[in-house]
Amino acid sequence: MYGFDMCAGMPSNLAPVPDARIAAAGFNVLVGYLSASDAILVSGSGLRSRMFGSSDAVANRVCYGYVASNAAGQYVAVIRGTHGLLEWADDLDFLMMQHPNPNAGLVDQGFWSIYRTMLFHPLNGGGPVQAAQGLGNLNLPAGALMVLGHSLGSALATYLTLDLALQGTPARGCYFASPHTGNQRFVDFFEGMNINYDLWNYVQDKVPTVPKRDLLHFSDYKPLRQEKTIPVDGGVGVSIDNTLPCFHHLICYTALLDPATYKAALADAVLRQVPDDLNCAQCVLSTGS
């Protein structure tokens, strides 16, 4: 939530003022920012009326998240989601492409075209570099870095976590509401890297069920094997408004997984008057207690 709120106000600002809640959560050292190509392009009124696309042009580069650390030496790389993914999920045709590693199978062309433009902008000097390379340059001990993402950010976080493993910089992954990122061969390759990750998808959320099939390569998309499905009420009696956007909001995932954390986050959002979080929180009808 913090990454989205921080970047959404002016996406073209690649170094926005840090959300105060990041430091309040204990990650009080901002290490740098993540940027990438703008995500959603309108492409006419055909089947693929909403498509993902990317460009290396500076004008299309936007803020995608941040990297921060705490006093215990733990680091997080947080990649935001986007409001546009539900519209994209209504499309029927998707295309895959070969992952740069010839053994890694096929990945979604749209998601990868955004990920390939992702840069890490360190605050300790030096220019921006490719995201995995920049995080590797931090020379962190194994297990110190966690890559988190929601929605589109989950797909990008999946690719980033894999690249980090491939270059010998193992990181943990934490993904919420992730669309499918590749075919069976990609999933097998990812799992073969022994990456420590959690993937949480809500049973009513539409986004984690797509894409389904590549119409060009005749290859099915597959979810990562360790996907965990959150039941309708989260198993704790939480009630979410019966709409597609509500099923997808990160704050609703928070309520379903940990009502106490949701209540604390909502109280903080009320105190700080965070419009997007307060709007999304209207989707949570009851926390079961």
Steps between C-alpha positions, in 0.01 A plus 500: 500500500777742592677455166183571305402799711851645477527467122140560392482873575745591225622181327759683289678611819758223532606604850181592690495598865505172699171397655538563873347159577808325357721640778223446753504131408869489590652535152645838575785504245394564142761335278362591158209498258378270224375634167377342177312578183143618528280191505171544321456617145168538320513313172167545329170318533592147391523191720810634668354841574726528801855376461818529690787660323828665582745744363849600603411866441565715806155657466335161559698413814306505828552416866439133574612465860780530751774314685538551876676342798453475874732492801517120489658506155188381320426650158177520300456575132135598457336510155162666474192380315270692271131585487491398132556126535134408533422663166792308350369175647186531286703451181500163330832482320845493655843440357807333644866539411814302574665592830857624439626182668440229237413246771236717667210447263248763398399812694220746439617748239315795650622453855854427385508807275441710811741305719785529250489880545509488882785698655631543853586859594737487801503795739864456595630631169540358152254487217207262456577141402297194406299398806653159576852632440440800725365287784790261456740793536373545855697185591243378750534175693277211396146539628530872571287613202130443441330599174130585540234574241125526453307449177720608207770554760484130589578398143793741487616386845496138381732583210724710723531227763595251229763733352648554845527123549658457157772754579574347840313756712232283664196688626168399650177579317160606629231535234133597527226477234744391232399434141664204326854583392594219260446147374569167670865502398545842658333382822721189510812713446397749769427225751830331414687807627377418855376853558339558839169670426134536598224562246157598633197513269140561608257241369258769374765715333494478120853622432681188632306285249644672191659494251381152404643416157738645244322497166823516300712232670199287602643480850305522825596740776555339840513633859803447721476172690499643851193716437286529813128566451325725751141375566197724459502627859872453556410219737434757772157637406614807303238638262608672174261695278391290202674695222801418282707803610441416866612143445833632367593788735808440713334642809231233462770232477642643823162472672456142382847388609538700822201700629707653783758637256217630280343685793834660588558598135151648474545700820828635363336586167225688685758685710706599195196540270626277217221524237572183300525276806185647654310450176616139464425427866130556426514157336555334839148460639596306812818366656321213672532644849 
